[in-house]
């Protein structure tokens, strides 16, 4: 286990994304947290989408190889279910569901 993410005995994938926590989240401006495991330095584009697929917020960060904890306070207009899509500069991607309660 590296930074809370299980590693395979072989090579690390280009991008591994943990579940989001807290999930469900509550409050007027909740933070989301997750861990990412990268095989090399990458730009990561994070997009928060609503249930219809509309992008509500985005953020780009640069991280080196290894495990990293990411904290983000995206703009979430109402309680609901959202999708976080993470894309690396090398084309690897992952999605996670995030529920916000008010």
Buried (B, 14 or more C-beta within 10 A) or exposed (E): EEBEBEBEEEEBBBBBBBEBBBBEBEEEEBEBBBBBBBBBEBEBBBBBBBEEEEEBBEBEBEBEEBBBEBEBEBEBEEEEEBBBBBBBBEEBBBEBEBBBEE
